[in-house]
């Protein structure tokens, strides 16, 4: 039995889940998200403020247990995304490192001889505060994390002076410099 899969998903008052066969449509104040579950393995149970995913078989094998927890987490992330949204905060560290928004592009000055332009998808909202802090918001947790990872990969944090793009609260293992 899956520990995570057994838990109920609490649905906020302003959000709703609609079940159509194997498809789930989750709507809330931030937007709408569609998911599909395998209806040959799982059944869903919906009450007014709780959603539960249950396996069809009485005896649950290892693969079903893993998938049960995975589907439950995906549905829970979608419910949180449409109700409050997901957010990642990136910090730019380095002399002259700054970020600006130019229309649907994020313009980054990160120590190269040229500026780096990053195209922002329509589903994602990016705001820049103090030129060194980038906030990424969206409904889909996977897309928000992917965009944050793509921006971080443009200038990874180096271990000597910790210059680069990192997430807020990310630990950087620092190395000692050259000795004389």
PLY file of the C-alpha trace (Angstrom):
ply
format ascii 1.0
element vertex 180
property float x
property float y
property float z
element edge 179
property int vertex1
property int vertex2
end_header
0.00 0.00 0.00
1.21 3.46 -0.87
1.58 5.86 2.07
1.17 8.91 -0.16
-1.59 7.40 -2.30
-3.81 6.71 0.73
-3.97 10.39 1.71
-7.03 12.42 0.69
-6.58 15.51 -1.46
-8.24 18.53 0.12
-10.02 20.74 -2.43
-10.20 24.47 -1.55
-13.63 26.17 -1.68
-12.84 28.16 -4.82
-11.52 25.12 -6.77
-13.31 22.14 -8.30
-12.50 18.78 -9.91
-14.59 17.39 -12.77
-14.25 13.67 -13.62
-14.93 12.52 -17.22
-13.93 8.86 -17.54
-10.15 8.79 -17.22
-9.75 12.59 -17.59
-9.72 15.06 -14.71
-10.34 18.78 -15.21
-9.22 20.88 -12.25
-10.35 24.51 -12.20
-9.58 27.30 -9.79
-9.01 31.06 -9.58
-5.53 30.85 -11.18
-6.56 28.71 -14.18
-7.44 25.24 -15.43
-5.36 22.05 -15.58
-6.23 18.78 -17.33
-4.86 15.41 -16.23
-5.55 11.84 -17.28
-5.34 8.84 -14.99
-5.25 5.16 -15.91
-8.85 4.07 -15.28
-7.92 0.38 -15.77
-5.89 0.51 -12.52
-7.50 3.33 -10.48
-10.93 4.65 -9.60
-11.60 8.08 -8.17
-13.91 9.12 -5.36
-15.05 12.74 -5.05
-16.92 14.34 -2.17
-17.61 18.07 -1.72
-14.16 18.97 -0.31
-12.11 15.76 -0.66
-10.79 13.74 -3.59
-9.46 10.20 -3.21
-7.73 7.92 -5.70
-8.25 4.20 -5.09
-6.81 1.11 -6.81
-9.35 -1.27 -8.38
-7.65 -4.43 -7.10
-7.79 -5.46 -3.45
-4.17 -6.69 -3.50
-1.81 -3.91 -4.58
1.51 -4.90 -6.18
4.70 -2.78 -6.15
4.14 -1.11 -9.54
0.53 -0.15 -8.73
1.64 1.23 -5.36
4.28 3.42 -7.03
1.84 4.68 -9.67
-0.81 5.32 -6.99
1.52 7.70 -5.11
2.66 9.36 -8.35
-0.86 10.06 -9.63
-1.93 11.34 -6.21
1.03 13.76 -6.12
0.31 14.98 -9.66
-3.34 15.65 -8.82
-2.38 17.38 -5.54
0.15 19.61 -7.36
-2.51 20.50 -9.95
-5.01 21.44 -7.21
-2.41 23.63 -5.47
-1.42 25.17 -8.82
-4.93 26.27 -9.82
-5.77 27.54 -6.32
-2.59 29.37 -5.14
-0.07 28.76 -7.97
3.55 27.63 -7.88
6.51 29.98 -7.49
10.29 29.75 -7.84
12.65 32.58 -6.90
16.04 32.88 -8.59
18.92 35.09 -7.45
21.71 36.52 -9.62
25.08 36.81 -7.86
28.02 38.52 -9.53
29.42 41.93 -10.42
27.26 43.52 -13.12
24.76 40.63 -13.19
21.22 41.91 -13.81
17.92 40.92 -15.36
15.29 42.98 -17.22
11.97 42.20 -18.89
11.62 43.25 -22.53
8.13 42.26 -23.67
7.90 38.45 -23.75
11.67 38.06 -23.27
13.83 38.00 -20.18
17.04 39.90 -20.89
19.98 38.69 -18.77
23.39 40.33 -18.37
25.38 37.54 -16.76
29.04 38.20 -17.46
29.18 37.32 -21.16
30.23 39.72 -23.92
26.59 39.77 -25.05
23.16 39.87 -23.42
21.23 36.60 -23.18
17.53 36.68 -24.16
15.25 33.99 -22.71
11.80 33.49 -24.31
9.01 33.29 -21.73
6.16 30.80 -22.42
2.58 32.13 -22.36
1.58 30.00 -19.33
4.37 31.43 -17.14
4.53 34.87 -15.51
8.00 36.22 -14.70
8.65 39.34 -12.63
12.02 40.97 -11.91
12.66 42.67 -8.59
15.76 44.74 -7.80
17.38 43.53 -11.10
18.91 40.54 -9.29
15.81 38.61 -8.18
13.62 36.75 -10.70
10.21 35.38 -9.63
8.67 32.66 -11.79
4.93 31.98 -11.29
2.54 29.55 -12.96
-0.17 26.92 -12.60
1.89 23.92 -13.76
4.59 22.92 -11.23
6.54 20.93 -13.83
6.69 23.87 -16.26
7.67 26.38 -13.53
10.50 24.08 -12.38
11.66 23.47 -15.97
11.81 27.21 -16.74
13.74 27.82 -13.50
16.18 25.03 -14.39
16.63 26.40 -17.94
17.42 29.89 -16.62
19.81 28.47 -13.99
21.63 26.46 -16.68
22.52 29.67 -18.56
25.07 30.54 -15.85
25.57 27.79 -13.23
26.98 28.85 -9.86
30.74 28.42 -9.70
32.23 27.18 -6.38
34.98 29.79 -5.80
33.11 33.10 -5.64
29.53 31.72 -5.90
28.86 33.79 -9.03
25.95 32.70 -11.20
22.20 32.07 -11.05
20.83 30.05 -8.13
17.52 29.38 -6.44
16.70 31.23 -3.25
17.95 29.15 -0.33
20.14 26.88 -2.51
23.35 25.86 -0.76
26.56 26.40 -2.72
29.57 24.40 -1.58
32.43 26.88 -1.63
36.01 25.91 -2.42
39.18 27.49 -1.11
41.19 29.48 -3.65
44.80 28.98 -4.70
47.40 29.34 -1.92
50.72 31.18 -2.27
0 1
1 2
2 3
3 4
4 5
5 6
6 7
7 8
8 9
9 10
10 11
11 12
12 13
13 14
14 15
15 16
16 17
17 18
18 19
19 20
20 21
21 22
22 23
23 24
24 25
25 26
26 27
27 28
28 29
29 30
30 31
31 32
32 33
33 34
34 35
35 36
36 37
37 38
38 39
39 40
40 41
41 42
42 43
43 44
44 45
45 46
46 47
47 48
48 49
49 50
50 51
51 52
52 53
53 54
54 55
55 56
56 57
57 58
58 59
59 60
60 61
61 62
62 63
63 64
64 65
65 66
66 67
67 68
68 69
69 70
70 71
71 72
72 73
73 74
74 75
75 76
76 77
77 78
78 79
79 80
80 81
81 82
82 83
83 84
84 85
85 86
86 87
87 88
88 89
89 90
90 91
91 92
92 93
93 94
94 95
95 96
96 97
97 98
98 99
99 100
100 101
101 102
102 103
103 104
104 105
105 106
106 107
107 108
108 109
109 110
110 111
111 112
112 113
113 114
114 115
115 116
116 117
117 118
118 119
119 120
120 121
121 122
122 123
123 124
124 125
125 126
126 127
127 128
128 129
129 130
130 131
131 132
132 133
133 134
134 135
135 136
136 137
137 138
138 139
139 140
140 141
141 142
142 143
143 144
144 145
145 146
146 147
147 148
148 149
149 150
150 151
151 152
152 153
153 154
154 155
155 156
156 157
157 158
158 159
159 160
160 161
161 162
162 163
163 164
164 165
165 166
166 167
167 168
168 169
169 170
170 171
171 172
172 173
173 174
174 175
175 176
176 177
177 178
178 179
